[in-house]
Amino acid sequence: HVLCFIIICDKYSNKVIGKVGLADLAGSERQAKTHTSGQKLKEGGSINKSLSALEKVINDIHNNQRQRQSSTHVNYRDSKLTRILQPFLSGKGHSLFILCVSPCASNAQETCNTMKFGQRLQGIRQFITQE
């Protein structure tokens, strides 16, 4: 994954007036397809773990909104990725997700999973809160 954050500060007071976060998330790593081993296999496992944690957070947010329950706990602490993205997912900023899919038949399962994730993302409505 690649995460880049731009913090915009007032020139005179040095007060933070805005934040922009850009994230390029790696796709899920299938060992059977990539034939990785050693350190690369370990990195692939970490990528999959963080993507699973992100999916769980998105599902929790979606379910809370669908059931109109704002008090149900969403666990952002399962991975560094979800912890870093928490302000953008919890209503303290806007989020835009761009999902990449493959037309290749050998990637049909990954494409289907990505589309399901995108559908879940579409069901989330963010309500920006003032700090």
TIVEXGU-234407 format. One record per residue: residue number from 1; residue in one letter; x, y, z of N, C-alpha, C in turn. Coordinates in nm, 2 decimals, padded with zeros to 4 digits. Example, Ala and Ser with C-alpha at 12.3 -4.5 7.8 and 13.67 -1.06 7.14 Angstrom:
BEGIN
<seq->1; type->a; n.east->01.32; n.north->-00.57; n.up->00.78; ca.east->01.23; ca.north->-00.45; ca.up->00.78; c.east->01.32; c.north->-00.33; c.up->00.78>
<seq->2; type->s; n.east->01.28; n.north->-00.22; n.up->00.71; ca.east->01.37; ca.north->-00.11; ca.up->00.71; c.east->01.29; c.north->00.00; c.up->00.79>
//
This chain:
BEGIN
<seq->1; type->h; n.east->00.08; n.north->-00.12; n.up->00.00; ca.east->00.00; ca.north->00.00; ca.up->00.00; c.east->00.09; c.north->00.12; c.up->00.00>
<seq->2; type->v; n.east->00.03; n.north->00.23; n.up->-00.06; ca.east->00.10; ca.north->00.36; ca.up->-00.05; c.east->00.00; c.north->00.46; c.up->00.01>
<seq->3; type->l; n.east->00.04; n.north->00.53; n.up->00.11; ca.east->-00.04; ca.north->00.64; ca.up->00.17; c.east->00.03; c.north->00.77; c.up->00.17>
<seq->4; type->c; n.east->-00.04; n.north->00.87; n.up->00.13; ca.east->00.02; ca.north->01.01; ca.up->00.12; c.east->-00.08; c.north->01.10; c.up->00.18>
<seq->5; type->f; n.east->-00.04; n.north->01.18; n.up->00.27; ca.east->-00.12; ca.north->01.28; ca.up->00.33; c.east->-00.07; c.north->01.42; c.up->00.32>
<seq->6; type->i; n.east->-00.15; n.north->01.51; n.up->00.28; ca.east->-00.11; ca.north->01.65; ca.up->00.26; c.east->-00.19; c.north->01.73; c.up->00.37>
<seq->7; type->i; n.east->-00.12; n.north->01.80; n.up->00.45; ca.east->-00.18; ca.north->01.88; ca.up->00.56; c.east->-00.17; c.north->02.02; c.up->00.52>
<seq->8; type->i; n.east->-00.29; n.north->02.09; n.up->00.52; ca.east->-00.29; ca.north->02.23; ca.up->00.48; c.east->-00.31; c.north->02.32; c.up->00.61>
<seq->9; type->c; n.east->-00.21; n.north->02.41; n.up->00.63; ca.east->-00.21; ca.north->02.49; ca.up->00.75; c.east->-00.23; c.north->02.64; c.up->00.71>
<seq->10; type->d; n.east->-00.29; n.north->02.71; n.up->00.80; ca.east->-00.30; ca.north->02.86; ca.up->00.79; c.east->-00.16; c.north->02.92; c.up->00.79>
<seq->11; type->k; n.east->-00.13; n.north->03.01; n.up->00.70; ca.east->00.00; ca.north->03.07; ca.up->00.69; c.east->00.04; c.north->03.14; c.up->00.82>
<seq->12; type->y; n.east->-00.05; n.north->03.21; n.up->00.89; ca.east->-00.02; ca.north->03.29; ca.up->01.00; c.east->-00.03; c.north->03.22; c.up->01.14>
<seq->13; type->s; n.east->-00.14; n.north->03.14; n.up->01.15; ca.east->-00.16; ca.north->03.08; ca.up->01.28; c.east->-00.10; c.north->02.94; c.up->01.29>
<seq->14; type->n; n.east->-00.06; n.north->02.89; n.up->01.18; ca.east->-00.01; ca.north->02.75; ca.up->01.17; c.east->-00.12; c.north->02.64; c.up->01.21>
<seq->15; type->k; n.east->-00.24; n.north->02.69; n.up->01.21; ca.east->-00.35; ca.north->02.60; ca.up->01.24; c.east->-00.39; c.north->02.51; c.up->01.12>
<seq->16; type->v; n.east->-00.41; n.north->02.38; n.up->01.15; ca.east->-00.45; ca.north->02.29; ca.up->01.04; c.east->-00.59; c.north->02.33; c.up->00.99>
<seq->17; type->i; n.east->-00.60; n.north->02.35; n.up->00.86; ca.east->-00.73; ca.north->02.39; ca.up->00.81; c.east->-00.79; c.north->02.28; c.up->00.71>
<seq->18; type->g; n.east->-00.70; n.north->02.19; n.up->00.68; ca.east->-00.75; ca.north->02.08; ca.up->00.59; c.east->-00.65; c.north->01.97; c.up->00.58>
<seq->19; type->k; n.east->-00.70; n.north->01.85; n.up->00.54; ca.east->-00.61; ca.north->01.74; ca.up->00.52; c.east->-00.66; c.north->01.67; c.up->00.39>
<seq->20; type->v; n.east->-00.57; n.north->01.62; n.up->00.31; ca.east->-00.60; ca.north->01.54; ca.up->00.19; c.east->-00.52; c.north->01.41; c.up->00.21>
<seq->21; type->g; n.east->-00.59; n.north->01.30; n.up->00.20; ca.east->-00.52; ca.north->01.17; ca.up->00.20; c.east->-00.54; c.north->01.10; c.up->00.07>
<seq->22; type->l; n.east->-00.43; n.north->01.04; n.up->00.02; ca.east->-00.43; ca.north->00.96; ca.up->-00.10; c.east->-00.38; c.north->00.82; c.up->-00.06>
<seq->23; type->a; n.east->-00.46; n.north->00.72; n.up->-00.10; ca.east->-00.42; ca.north->00.59; ca.up->-00.07; c.east->-00.42; c.north->00.50; c.up->-00.20>
<seq->24; type->d; n.east->-00.32; n.north->00.43; n.up->-00.22; ca.east->-00.32; ca.north->00.33; ca.up->-00.33; c.east->-00.30; c.north->00.20; c.up->-00.26>
<seq->25; type->l; n.east->-00.41; n.north->00.12; n.up->-00.26; ca.east->-00.41; ca.north->00.00; ca.up->-00.19; c.east->-00.38; c.north->-00.12; c.up->-00.28>
<seq->26; type->a; n.east->-00.29; n.north->-00.20; n.up->-00.24; ca.east->-00.25; ca.north->-00.32; ca.up->-00.32; c.east->-00.37; c.north->-00.41; c.up->-00.33>
<seq->27; type->g; n.east->-00.38; n.north->-00.49; n.up->-00.43; ca.east->-00.48; ca.north->-00.59; ca.up->-00.45; c.east->-00.45; c.north->-00.71; c.up->-00.36>
<seq->28; type->s; n.east->-00.55; n.north->-00.80; n.up->-00.35; ca.east->-00.53; ca.north->-00.91; ca.up->-00.26; c.east->-00.42; c.north->-01.00; c.up->-00.33>
<seq->29; type->e; n.east->-00.34; n.north->-01.07; n.up->-00.25; ca.east->-00.23; ca.north->-01.15; ca.up->-00.30; c.east->-00.27; c.north->-01.30; c.up->-00.29>
<seq->30; type->r; n.east->-00.28; n.north->-01.36; n.up->-00.41; ca.east->-00.30; ca.north->-01.50; ca.up->-00.41; c.east->-00.17; c.north->-01.58; c.up->-00.43>
<seq->31; type->q; n.east->-00.13; n.north->-01.65; n.up->-00.33; ca.east->00.00; ca.north->-01.73; ca.up->-00.34; c.east->00.00; c.north->-01.82; c.up->-00.46>
<seq->32; type->a; n.east->-00.12; n.north->-01.89; n.up->-00.48; ca.east->-00.12; ca.north->-01.98; ca.up->-00.59; c.east->-00.10; c.north->-01.92; c.up->-00.73>
<seq->33; type->k; n.east->-00.13; n.north->-01.79; n.up->-00.74; ca.east->-00.11; ca.north->-01.73; ca.up->-00.87; c.east->00.03; c.north->-01.66; c.up->-00.88>
<seq->34; type->t; n.east->00.07; n.north->-01.61; n.up->-00.77; ca.east->00.20; ca.north->-01.53; ca.up->-00.77; c.east->00.32; c.north->-01.62; c.up->-00.75>
<seq->35; type->h; n.east->00.30; n.north->-01.74; n.up->-00.69; ca.east->00.41; ca.north->-01.84; ca.up->-00.66; c.east->00.52; c.north->-01.77; c.up->-00.57>
<seq->36; type->t; n.east->00.48; n.north->-01.69; n.up->-00.48; ca.east->00.57; ca.north->-01.62; ca.up->-00.39; c.east->00.61; c.north->-01.71; c.up->-00.28>
<seq->37; type->s; n.east->00.73; n.north->-01.68; n.up->-00.22; ca.east->00.77; ca.north->-01.75; ca.up->-00.10; c.east->00.86; c.north->-01.65; c.up->-00.02>
<seq->38; type->g; n.east->00.89; n.north->-01.69; n.up->00.10; ca.east->00.98; ca.north->-01.61; ca.up->00.19; c.east->00.91; c.north->-01.48; c.up->00.23>
<seq->39; type->q; n.east->01.00; n.north->-01.37; n.up->00.21; ca.east->00.95; ca.north->-01.24; ca.up->00.25; c.east->00.84; c.north->-01.19; c.up->00.17>
<seq->40; type->k; n.east->00.83; n.north->-01.22; n.up->00.04; ca.east->00.72; ca.north->-01.17; ca.up->-00.04; c.east->00.59; c.north->-01.24; c.up->00.00>
<seq->41; type->l; n.east->00.60; n.north->-01.36; n.up->00.04; ca.east->00.48; ca.north->-01.43; ca.up->00.09; c.east->00.43; c.north->-01.37; c.up->00.22>
<seq->42; type->k; n.east->00.52; n.north->-01.33; n.up->00.31; ca.east->00.48; ca.north->-01.27; ca.up->00.43; c.east->00.42; c.north->-01.13; c.up->00.40>
<seq->43; type->e; n.east->00.48; n.north->-01.05; n.up->00.31; ca.east->00.42; ca.north->-00.92; ca.up->00.27; c.east->00.28; c.north->-00.94; c.up->00.21>
<seq->44; type->g; n.east->00.26; n.north->-01.04; n.up->00.13; ca.east->00.13; ca.north->-01.07; ca.up->00.07; c.east->00.03; c.north->-01.10; c.up->00.18>
<seq->45; type->g; n.east->00.07; n.north->-01.18; n.up->00.28; ca.east->-00.02; ca.north->-01.21; ca.up->00.40; c.east->-00.06; c.north->-01.08; c.up->00.47>
<seq->46; type->s; n.east->00.04; n.north->-00.99; n.up->00.49; ca.east->00.01; ca.north->-00.86; ca.up->00.56; c.east->-00.09; c.north->-00.77; c.up->00.48>
<seq->47; type->i; n.east->-00.07; n.north->-00.77; n.up->00.34; ca.east->-00.16; ca.north->-00.70; ca.up->00.26; c.east->-00.30; c.north->-00.76; c.up->00.27>
<seq->48; type->n; n.east->-00.32; n.north->-00.89; n.up->00.26; ca.east->-00.45; ca.north->-00.95; ca.up->00.28; c.east->-00.51; c.north->-00.92; c.up->00.41>
<seq->49; type->k; n.east->-00.43; n.north->-00.92; n.up->00.52; ca.east->-00.49; ca.north->-00.90; ca.up->00.65; c.east->-00.54; c.north->-00.75; c.up->00.66>
<seq->50; type->s; n.east->-00.46; n.north->-00.66; n.up->00.61; ca.east->-00.51; ca.north->-00.52; ca.up->00.62; c.east->-00.63; c.north->-00.49; c.up->00.53>
<seq->51; type->l; n.east->-00.64; n.north->-00.56; n.up->00.41; ca.east->-00.76; ca.north->-00.54; ca.up->00.33; c.east->-00.88; c.north->-00.61; c.up->00.39>
<seq->52; type->s; n.east->-00.86; n.north->-00.72; n.up->00.46; ca.east->-00.97; ca.north->-00.78; ca.up->00.53; c.east->-01.02; c.north->-00.69; c.up->00.65>
<seq->53; type->a; n.east->-00.93; n.north->-00.63; n.up->00.72; ca.east->-00.97; ca.north->-00.54; ca.up->00.82; c.east->-01.05; c.north->-00.42; c.up->00.77>
<seq->54; type->l; n.east->-01.00; n.north->-00.37; n.up->00.65; ca.east->-01.07; ca.north->-00.25; ca.up->00.59; c.east->-01.21; c.north->-00.30; c.up->00.54>
<seq->55; type->e; n.east->-01.22; n.north->-00.42; n.up->00.49; ca.east->-01.35; ca.north->-00.47; ca.up->00.45; c.east->-01.45; c.north->-00.48; c.up->00.57>
<seq->56; type->k; n.east->-01.39; n.north->-00.53; n.up->00.68; ca.east->-01.47; ca.north->-00.54; ca.up->00.80; c.east->-01.52; c.north->-00.41; c.up->00.85>
<seq->57; type->v; n.east->-01.44; n.north->-00.31; n.up->00.85; ca.east->-01.48; ca.north->-00.17; ca.up->00.89; c.east->-01.58; c.north->-00.12; c.up->00.80>
<seq->58; type->i; n.east->-01.57; n.north->-00.13; n.up->00.67; ca.east->-01.67; ca.north->-00.09; ca.up->00.57; c.east->-01.80; c.north->-00.16; c.up->00.59>
<seq->59; type->n; n.east->-01.79; n.north->-00.29; n.up->00.62; ca.east->-01.92; ca.north->-00.36; ca.up->00.64; c.east->-01.99; c.north->-00.32; c.up->00.77>
<seq->60; type->d; n.east->-01.91; n.north->-00.29; n.up->00.87; ca.east->-01.96; ca.north->-00.24; ca.up->01.00; c.east->-02.03; c.north->-00.10; c.up->00.98>
<seq->61; type->i; n.east->-01.96; n.north->-00.01; n.up->00.91; ca.east->-02.02; ca.north->00.12; ca.up->00.89; c.east->-02.15; c.north->00.10; c.up->00.81>
<seq->62; type->h; n.east->-02.15; n.north->00.02; n.up->00.70; ca.east->-02.26; ca.north->00.00; ca.up->00.62; c.east->-02.38; c.north->-00.06; c.up->00.70>
<seq->63; type->n; n.east->-02.35; n.north->-00.16; n.up->00.78; ca.east->-02.46; ca.north->-00.22; ca.up->00.86; c.east->-02.51; c.north->-00.12; c.up->00.96>
<seq->64; type->n; n.east->-02.43; n.north->-00.04; n.up->01.02; ca.east->-02.48; ca.north->00.06; ca.up->01.12; c.east->-02.57; c.north->00.16; c.up->01.05>
<seq->65; type->q; n.east->-02.53; n.north->00.20; n.up->00.94; ca.east->-02.62; ca.north->00.30; ca.up->00.87; c.east->-02.75; c.north->00.24; c.up->00.82>
<seq->66; type->r; n.east->-02.74; n.north->00.11; n.up->00.77; ca.east->-02.86; ca.north->00.05; ca.up->00.73; c.east->-02.96; c.north->00.02; c.up->00.84>
<seq->67; type->q; n.east->-02.90; n.north->-00.01; n.up->00.96; ca.east->-02.99; ca.north->-00.03; ca.up->01.08; c.east->-03.01; c.north->00.09; c.up->01.16>
<seq->68; type->r; n.east->-02.96; n.north->00.21; n.up->01.11; ca.east->-02.97; ca.north->00.34; ca.up->01.17; c.east->-02.92; c.north->00.33; c.up->01.32>
<seq->69; type->q; n.east->-02.81; n.north->00.26; n.up->01.34; ca.east->-02.74; ca.north->00.26; ca.up->01.47; c.east->-02.61; c.north->00.33; c.up->01.46>
<seq->70; type->s; n.east->-02.60; n.north->00.44; n.up->01.52; ca.east->-02.47; ca.north->00.51; ca.up->01.52; c.east->-02.39; c.north->00.48; c.up->01.64>
<seq->71; type->s; n.east->-02.44; n.north->00.41; n.up->01.74; ca.east->-02.37; ca.north->00.39; ca.up->01.86; c.east->-02.29; c.north->00.25; c.up->01.86>
<seq->72; type->t; n.east->-02.32; n.north->00.17; n.up->01.76; ca.east->-02.25; ca.north->00.04; ca.up->01.75; c.east->-02.10; c.north->00.06; c.up->01.71>
<seq->73; type->h; n.east->-02.02; n.north->00.00; n.up->01.79; ca.east->-01.87; ca.north->00.02; ca.up->01.77; c.east->-01.82; c.north->-00.03; c.up->01.64>
<seq->74; type->v; n.east->-01.74; n.north->00.05; n.up->01.58; ca.east->-01.66; ca.north->00.01; ca.up->01.46; c.east->-01.52; c.north->00.00; c.up->01.50>
<seq->75; type->n; n.east->-01.46; n.north->-00.12; n.up->01.48; ca.east->-01.32; ca.north->-00.14; ca.up->01.53; c.east->-01.22; c.north->-00.11; c.up->01.42>
<seq->76; type->y; n.east->-01.16; n.north->00.01; n.up->01.43; ca.east->-01.06; ca.north->00.06; ca.up->01.34; c.east->-00.92; c.north->00.01; c.up->01.38>
<seq->77; type->r; n.east->-00.91; n.north->-00.05; n.up->01.49; ca.east->-00.78; ca.north->-00.09; ca.up->01.55; c.east->-00.72; c.north->-00.22; c.up->01.50>
<seq->78; type->d; n.east->-00.79; n.north->-00.29; n.up->01.41; ca.east->-00.74; ca.north->-00.42; ca.up->01.37; c.east->-00.62; c.north->-00.41; c.up->01.28>
<seq->79; type->s; n.east->-00.60; n.north->-00.30; n.up->01.22; ca.east->-00.48; ca.north->-00.29; ca.up->01.13; c.east->-00.44; c.north->-00.14; c.up->01.13>
<seq->80; type->k; n.east->-00.31; n.north->-00.12; n.up->01.09; ca.east->-00.26; ca.north->00.01; ca.up->01.08; c.east->-00.33; c.north->00.09; c.up->00.97>
<seq->81; type->l; n.east->-00.37; n.north->00.02; n.up->00.86; ca.east->-00.44; ca.north->00.08; ca.up->00.75; c.east->-00.57; c.north->00.14; c.up->00.79>
<seq->82; type->t; n.east->-00.65; n.north->00.07; n.up->00.86; ca.east->-00.78; ca.north->00.12; ca.up->00.91; c.east->-00.77; c.north->00.23; c.up->01.01>
<seq->83; type->r; n.east->-00.67; n.north->00.22; n.up->01.09; ca.east->-00.64; ca.north->00.32; ca.up->01.20; c.east->-00.61; c.north->00.45; c.up->01.13>
<seq->84; type->i; n.east->-00.52; n.north->00.45; n.up->01.03; ca.east->-00.48; ca.north->00.57; ca.up->00.96; c.east->-00.60; c.north->00.63; c.up->00.88>
<seq->85; type->l; n.east->-00.68; n.north->00.54; n.up->00.82; ca.east->-00.79; ca.north->00.59; ca.up->00.74; c.east->-00.92; c.north->00.63; c.up->00.82>
<seq->86; type->q; n.east->-00.91; n.north->00.61; n.up->00.95; ca.east->-01.03; ca.north->00.63; ca.up->01.04; c.east->-01.09; c.north->00.77; c.up->01.02>
<seq->87; type->p; n.east->-01.01; n.north->00.88; n.up->01.02; ca.east->-01.08; ca.north->01.01; ca.up->01.00; c.east->-01.16; c.north->01.02; c.up->00.87>
<seq->88; type->f; n.east->-01.11; n.north->00.96; n.up->00.77; ca.east->-01.17; ca.north->00.97; ca.up->00.64; c.east->-01.30; c.north->00.88; c.up->00.63>
<seq->89; type->l; n.east->-01.30; n.north->00.78; n.up->00.71; ca.east->-01.41; ca.north->00.68; ca.up->00.71; c.east->-01.52; c.north->00.71; c.up->00.81>
<seq->90; type->s; n.east->-01.49; n.north->00.79; n.up->00.91; ca.east->-01.58; ca.north->00.81; ca.up->01.02; c.east->-01.65; c.north->00.94; c.up->01.02>
<seq->91; type->g; n.east->-01.65; n.north->01.01; n.up->00.91; ca.east->-01.73; ca.north->01.14; ca.up->00.91; c.east->-01.65; c.north->01.26; c.up->00.93>
<seq->92; type->k; n.east->-01.52; n.north->01.26; n.up->00.94; ca.east->-01.44; ca.north->01.38; ca.up->00.96; c.east->-01.38; c.north->01.43; c.up->00.83>
<seq->93; type->g; n.east->-01.42; n.north->01.37; n.up->00.72; ca.east->-01.37; ca.north->01.41; ca.up->00.59; c.east->-01.45; c.north->01.34; c.up->00.48>
<seq->94; type->h; n.east->-01.42; n.north->01.37; n.up->00.36; ca.east->-01.48; ca.north->01.31; ca.up->00.24; c.east->-01.38; c.north->01.19; c.up->00.20>
<seq->95; type->s; n.east->-01.44; n.north->01.09; n.up->00.14; ca.east->-01.37; ca.north->00.98; ca.up->00.09; c.east->-01.41; c.north->00.95; c.up->-00.06>
<seq->96; type->l; n.east->-01.32; n.north->00.91; n.up->-00.14; ca.east->-01.35; ca.north->00.87; ca.up->-00.28; c.east->-01.26; c.north->00.75; c.up->-00.30>
<seq->97; type->f; n.east->-01.33; n.north->00.64; n.up->-00.34; ca.east->-01.26; ca.north->00.52; ca.up->-00.37; c.east->-01.27; c.north->00.49; c.up->-00.52>
<seq->98; type->i; n.east->-01.16; n.north->00.46; n.up->-00.58; ca.east->-01.15; ca.north->00.42; ca.up->-00.72; c.east->-01.11; c.north->00.27; c.up->-00.72>
<seq->99; type->l; n.east->-01.19; n.north->00.19; n.up->-00.77; ca.east->-01.16; ca.north->00.04; ca.up->-00.77; c.east->-01.12; c.north->00.00; c.up->-00.91>
<seq->100; type->c; n.east->-01.01; n.north->-00.08; n.up->-00.92; ca.east->-00.97; ca.north->-00.13; ca.up->-01.05; c.east->-01.00; c.north->-00.28; c.up->-01.06>
<seq->101; type->v; n.east->-01.05; n.north->-00.31; n.up->-01.18; ca.east->-01.09; ca.north->-00.45; ca.up->-01.20; c.east->-01.03; c.north->-00.49; c.up->-01.33>
<seq->102; type->s; n.east->-01.02; n.north->-00.62; n.up->-01.35; ca.east->-00.96; ca.north->-00.68; ca.up->-01.47; c.east->-01.06; c.north->-00.75; c.up->-01.56>
<seq->103; type->p; n.east->-01.05; n.north->-00.73; n.up->-01.69; ca.east->-01.15; ca.north->-00.80; ca.up->-01.78; c.east->-01.10; c.north->-00.95; c.up->-01.81>
<seq->104; type->c; n.east->-00.98; n.north->-00.98; n.up->-01.76; ca.east->-00.93; ca.north->-01.11; ca.up->-01.78; c.east->-01.01; c.north->-01.22; c.up->-01.71>
<seq->105; type->a; n.east->-01.04; n.north->-01.33; n.up->-01.77; ca.east->-01.12; ca.north->-01.44; ca.up->-01.71; c.east->-01.04; c.north->-01.50; c.up->-01.60>
<seq->106; type->s; n.east->-00.91; n.north->-01.50; n.up->-01.60; ca.east->-00.84; ca.north->-01.56; ca.up->-01.49; c.east->-00.85; c.north->-01.48; c.up->-01.36>
<seq->107; type->n; n.east->-00.89; n.north->-01.36; n.up->-01.37; ca.east->-00.91; ca.north->-01.27; ca.up->-01.25; c.east->-01.06; c.north->-01.25; c.up->-01.22>
<seq->108; type->a; n.east->-01.15; n.north->-01.34; n.up->-01.26; ca.east->-01.29; ca.north->-01.32; ca.up->-01.25; c.east->-01.33; c.north->-01.32; c.up->-01.10>
<seq->109; type->q; n.east->-01.27; n.north->-01.40; n.up->-01.02; ca.east->-01.31; ca.north->-01.41; ca.up->-00.87; c.east->-01.27; c.north->-01.28; c.up->-00.80>
<seq->110; type->e; n.east->-01.14; n.north->-01.23; n.up->-00.83; ca.east->-01.10; ca.north->-01.10; ca.up->-00.77; c.east->-01.19; c.north->-00.98; c.up->-00.82>
<seq->111; type->t; n.east->-01.22; n.north->-00.98; n.up->-00.95; ca.east->-01.31; ca.north->-00.88; ca.up->-01.00; c.east->-01.44; c.north->-00.88; c.up->-00.93>
<seq->112; type->c; n.east->-01.50; n.north->-01.00; n.up->-00.91; ca.east->-01.63; ca.north->-01.01; ca.up->-00.85; c.east->-01.62; c.north->-00.96; c.up->-00.70>
<seq->113; type->n; n.east->-01.52; n.north->-01.00; n.up->-00.63; ca.east->-01.50; ca.north->-00.95; ca.up->-00.49; c.east->-01.48; c.north->-00.80; c.up->-00.49>
<seq->114; type->t; n.east->-01.41; n.north->-00.74; n.up->-00.58; ca.east->-01.39; ca.north->-00.60; ca.up->-00.59; c.east->-01.52; c.north->-00.53; c.up->-00.61>
<seq->115; type->m; n.east->-01.60; n.north->-00.58; n.up->-00.70; ca.east->-01.73; ca.north->-00.52; ca.up->-00.73; c.east->-01.83; c.north->-00.53; c.up->-00.61>
<seq->116; type->k; n.east->-01.82; n.north->-00.64; n.up->-00.54; ca.east->-01.90; ca.north->-00.65; ca.up->-00.42; c.east->-01.86; c.north->-00.55; c.up->-00.31>
<seq->117; type->f; n.east->-01.73; n.north->-00.53; n.up->-00.30; ca.east->-01.68; ca.north->-00.43; ca.up->-00.21; c.east->-01.72; c.north->-00.29; c.up->-00.25>
<seq->118; type->g; n.east->-01.72; n.north->-00.26; n.up->-00.38; ca.east->-01.76; ca.north->-00.13; ca.up->-00.43; c.east->-01.91; c.north->-00.11; c.up->-00.41>
<seq->119; type->q; n.east->-01.99; n.north->-00.21; n.up->-00.42; ca.east->-02.13; ca.north->-00.20; ca.up->-00.39; c.east->-02.15; c.north->-00.17; c.up->-00.25>
<seq->120; type->r; n.east->-02.08; n.north->-00.23; n.up->-00.16; ca.east->-02.09; ca.north->-00.20; ca.up->-00.02; c.east->-02.05; c.north->-00.06; c.up->00.01>
<seq->121; type->l; n.east->-01.94; n.north->-00.01; n.up->-00.06; ca.east->-01.90; ca.north->00.13; ca.up->-00.04; c.east->-02.01; c.north->00.23; c.up->-00.08>
<seq->122; type->q; n.east->-02.08; n.north->00.20; n.up->-00.19; ca.east->-02.18; ca.north->00.28; ca.up->-00.24; c.east->-02.29; c.north->00.30; c.up->-00.14>
<seq->123; type->g; n.east->-02.31; n.north->00.20; n.up->-00.05; ca.east->-02.42; ca.north->00.21; ca.up->00.05; c.east->-02.39; c.north->00.30; c.up->00.17>
<seq->124; type->i; n.east->-02.27; n.north->00.35; n.up->00.17; ca.east->-02.22; ca.north->00.43; ca.up->00.29; c.east->-02.25; c.north->00.58; c.up->00.25>
<seq->125; type->r; n.east->-02.31; n.north->00.65; n.up->00.35; ca.east->-02.33; ca.north->00.79; ca.up->00.33; c.east->-02.26; c.north->00.86; c.up->00.45>
<seq->126; type->q; n.east->-02.17; n.north->00.95; n.up->00.41; ca.east->-02.09; ca.north->01.01; ca.up->00.52; c.east->-02.16; c.north->01.14; c.up->00.55>
<seq->127; type->f; n.east->-02.16; n.north->01.17; n.up->00.68; ca.east->-02.21; ca.north->01.29; ca.up->00.74; c.east->-02.09; c.north->01.36; c.up->00.81>
<seq->128; type->i; n.east->-02.05; n.north->01.47; n.up->00.75; ca.east->-01.93; ca.north->01.54; ca.up->00.79; c.east->-01.96; c.north->01.61; c.up->00.93>
<seq->129; type->t; n.east->-01.87; n.north->01.58; n.up->01.03; ca.east->-01.89; ca.north->01.64; ca.up->01.16; c.east->-01.78; c.north->01.75; c.up->01.18>
<seq->130; type->q; n.east->-01.81; n.north->01.85; n.up->01.25; ca.east->-01.72; ca.north->01.96; ca.up->01.28; c.east->-01.64; c.north->01.92; c.up->01.41>
<seq->131; type->e; n.east->-01.51; n.north->01.95; n.up->01.41; ca.east->-01.44; ca.north->01.91; ca.up->01.53; c.east->-01.43; c.north->02.03; c.up->01.63>
//
